[in-house]
Amino acid sequence: MTQIAPVSQQIWDMKYRLKTADGRIADRTVADTWRRVSRALARPEAEPEVWEEAFFKAMENFKFLPAGRIISGAGADRRVTLFNCFVMGDIPDDMAGIFENLKEAALTMQQGGGIGYDFSTLRPKGAPVKGVGADASGPLSFMDVWDAMCRTIMSAGSRRGAMMAVMRCNHPDIEAFIAAKSEPGRLRMFNLSVLITDAFMTAVREDGSWELSFGGVVYKSVRARDLWDRIMRATYAYAEPGVIFIDRINERNNLAYCETIHATNPCGEQPLPPYGTCLLGSINLARLVERPFEPDAGIDETKLADLVATAVRMLDNVIEISGYPLTQHEHEAHAKRRIGLGITGLADALILCSARYGGQQAVQLTERWLHVIMRAAYLSSAALAAEKDPFPLFDRERYLAGPTVQALPADVRDAIAKNGIRNALLTSVAPTGTISLFADNVSSGLEPVFSFRYVRHVLQPDGSRREEEVTDYAYRLFRRLHGDGAPLPDYFVDAQSLSPHDHLIMQAAVQKYVDSSISKTINCPESISFDDFKDVYVQAYALGCKGCTTYRPNDVTGAVLEVRPSREAPAQPELPLDAPPPAPRPKDLGDSGAIVQMFRPLDRPEALPGQTYKVRWPESDHAIYITLNDIVQDGRRRPFEVFINSKNMEHYAWTVALTRMISAVFRRGGDVSFVVEELKAVFDPRGGQWMGGRYVPSLLAAIGEVIERHMVAIGFMPARGGPAPAAEAVRKAVGDGANSRFRQCPKCGQLALIRQEGCDTCTSCDYSKCG
């Protein structure tokens, strides 16, 4: 049986292990999962038994990792697609066509697909609609409709649907598109990216004007640099929109002779034509390193090439056995036979070879390994074409004339000229957060290691939680070889200790050998200047990248949690003039107030001192007002009653109930500080909100924070002078800063959410969201 860490075992059990409809376990071990997948993928072969064994050996010990959809769905006899990536059809600029496309999107997400859409085809806001005497509401209004639809559809498994919306840089509504995510709660099911043309980048460089037009009509002329700065300031402030260099994508597309691309899948690694599809799989480079940490550590390139050949065959067979949401998807998949073979564990592989991520040695090793993968992929696909025929739209002369194919080694071009090629495009680097965690927690995709060690809190059957340390694969191997006391060498670097240039240079190195694109997040410090931030995107364009996505902590997407030895007490609210001064809390007091008889509520005096607080919940049109009145008892001021009011009648019933219940608890005296903790522990399954740069898991939790702030202000409970209890447990377990880059998960509530490859992934539960 494959030995994996407890966290990997849990991910396998929750996401990939086959269970029957009545909950019975079908996959007893991870090896059973590999056997189920290998048997299913071998079905199209003339000798299925031979290839089943070859496919099993490729996956054994996590050397090759098919994407999660394939691992969970292949051989499961379920009506799901094994494809990850979809771009939907062009949206017609008429009402019937718009809602027909909405239906297609719903059907695709229902089967488990992430979808991309270009909304540039819809006329701008205010444009006349002929025949009805009205003005168009514009693309963003219809994006809101798509967003609402996506919120209601749970895709196959337990992952909500993800969408990418793009708009061309010359659309008249591009400025509104750029600013859309600045509105709290708007378009949260979408990733947004601007399609940037070479002509626009030239206009930016030359400080020229830029026309915004639709249907041959120029609506506005702007300064190109001003529009570029709008894009940069938006992504600097709230991490979106991303940037896609669309002309470069089309120029380097192997299929430029028969398709035009103007959208990508949600995480950007697959630029696709209308109704285009792609499936994914990753070579785990970390598992292939021999003699780790030795001077001659490295990867056997012959073994790597052989593994790639097997992986290409496996992914090609997925096209034959998969279901498809729409017949248009099926036609595209079979006509072009795109596959997305990528990598994971790159950062760990570099560490095992004593190379610092972003350094010269790391770039050289990365380019060497990716060259082997690219060459082997194209050669094996050419060999498959000789055995099983090229993809139906293969045009030998025009295919070989493409710039990406022209850059291939001569022997590869010769093989394609002789045999054709089975798969039009072969390589892509996708987000691999969950499967990398499953594969014994190797680094994800081409990303650096996010954190070498952290603590996760595992929910037990009795409702309690136990702490469990999670360590990175390379870190764990180093400790096994050198002991716990050995200092980490300088090539142990994580995402937060690297410069944006380190990230960018690695993305550019990989892009040279990838015919599709790359999902990559360039982590930027919050303190980065705006000019330096803009320069990241200019460098990305100059280095030949096909797109650029950054993440800088901010008030909308949230700052990373920082674990500190202490923090200042929150500012005290201003109290009424007639209120007695807050009494200090006695150091030896074991509870938060005098002990009273629980069956006898305190009597209410005629007048009470108090304070009213205003709370703005981002999803509510009206503020919520929370009034807390206090009573002086035994020389101490303590909360006596609470009133919660809002014009939003949606909240009326539960706010009245909450008011009565909390007030009843307060009036019975004793230690009522538990009310704060109970409210703050409530998590909204629809997701919380970012308020003041912090994630608040529910409106009830926000109310709990207000009550806590008031209790601190009147001296009833102490200010939290040290880290929060969960953070303190982390600090004691693994040292200061171990969890400093994690955010709170909206599903399990743990400080375990990371942002990588354009996705939020929880390292403590199965929550994952690209968007």
Summary of the structure (lengths in Angstrom):
residues: 771
radius of gyration: 28.3
end to end distance: 36.0
largest distance: 96.0
contacts: 2666
relative contact order: 0.09
helix: 39%
strand: 19%
